[in-house]
């Protein structure tokens, strides 16, 4: 009887001594990649076709990066909503 009471006390104090740590979820790698640098023309390049190629490449780079940014914002907002729902009741 005496030992079981001591064992119960140790079990109860063990739970109180180790707090539960909450960690924010890791960001998916696809979203966290840095956007590539924009394509630049050579200074001596004077052809209109090369200029149009550079503009087209830069537009596609921009829209890819904008899509990643939108996904990042959505992911953060979703995680915040889940966190607030669980921890801020």
Buried (B, 14 or more C-beta within 10 A) or exposed (E): EEEEEEEEEEEEEEEEEEEEEEEEEEEEEEBEEEEEEEEEEEEEEEEEEEEEEBEEEBEEBEEEBEEBEEEBEEBEEEEEEEEEEEEEE
